[in-house]
Amino acid sequence: MGIFVNIIHGGALNIMEDTPEATRVMTSPQTQSHLFAFDGNEMPFSGTISLPVRADPYNVITEFYVVDVESPHNAILGRLWLHMIKVIPSTYH
């Protein structure tokens, strides 16, 4: 398993509302779309939005699922995005 989607929290979008990146339109979720949290429970989401993400030297338009849950993170980038820009994530051991 693992993270296969990119997540952004609704609060982060509210903070970005005055920036050009936030002018992108959020699309409503499709009835067949499901998003599951780390604990396996289904998580409701508001829709999807495409935003530019800059990780020098890359600047990639990225689709995010918008969720309205409490989190210490503004966004979570999924495994596919990391593979696309050839990043090797690591943790301190």
C-alpha positions in Angstrom: 0.0 0.0 0.0 1.1 3.6 0.3 0.0 7.1 -0.6 -1.0 7.2 -4.2 -2.9 10.6 -4.2 -1.9 14.1 -3.4 -3.8 15.7 -0.5 -4.3 19.4 0.3 -6.3 20.6 3.3 -9.1 23.1 2.8 -7.6 25.4 5.4 -4.4 25.7 3.2 -6.6 26.7 0.2 -8.3 29.4 2.3 -4.9 30.9 3.1 -3.9 30.8 -0.5 -7.1 32.4 -1.8 -5.4 35.7 -2.7 -2.7 34.1 -4.7 -2.7 33.4 -8.5 -2.4 29.6 -7.8 -5.7 29.6 -6.0 -7.6 30.9 -9.0 -7.8 27.3 -10.3 -11.2 25.8 -10.2 -12.0 23.0 -7.8 -14.1 20.2 -9.4 -16.7 18.3 -7.4 -16.0 14.7 -6.5 -17.4 12.0 -8.7 -19.9 9.7 -7.0 -17.7 6.6 -7.5 -14.6 8.3 -6.0 -13.4 7.1 -2.6 -10.5 8.2 -0.5 -9.3 6.2 2.5 -7.3 7.5 5.5 -4.2 5.7 6.9 -6.5 3.8 9.3 -8.5 2.4 6.4 -11.7 4.4 7.1 -13.3 6.3 4.2 -12.5 10.0 4.2 -14.8 12.5 2.7 -13.3 15.1 0.3 -14.6 18.3 -1.2 -13.2 17.8 -4.7 -10.0 18.0 -6.6 -7.9 21.0 -7.6 -4.9 21.4 -9.9 -2.1 23.6 -8.5 1.5 24.3 -9.5 4.0 22.7 -7.2 7.6 23.9 -7.4 10.4 21.7 -6.3 13.5 23.1 -8.0 14.3 22.5 -10.8 10.7 21.2 -11.4 7.5 23.1 -11.6 4.6 20.6 -12.1 0.9 21.1 -12.3 -0.4 18.7 -9.7 -3.9 17.4 -8.9 -4.8 17.4 -5.2 -7.8 15.9 -3.4 -9.2 18.6 -1.0 -10.0 17.4 2.5 -11.4 19.2 5.5 -9.7 17.4 8.4 -7.3 18.6 11.1 -3.7 17.9 10.2 -0.3 19.3 11.1 0.5 19.3 7.3 -0.9 21.7 4.6 -0.4 19.1 1.9 0.8 15.6 1.3 2.5 14.6 -1.9 1.9 11.0 -3.0 4.3 8.4 -4.1 3.5 8.8 -7.8 4.4 12.5 -7.7 7.7 11.8 -5.9 8.6 9.1 -8.5 7.7 11.5 -11.3 10.4 14.0 -10.3 12.7 11.2 -9.3 12.9 12.0 -5.6 14.1 9.5 -3.1 12.5 10.3 0.3 14.3 9.2 3.4 13.8 9.4 7.1 16.4 10.0 9.8 17.4 6.7 11.4 
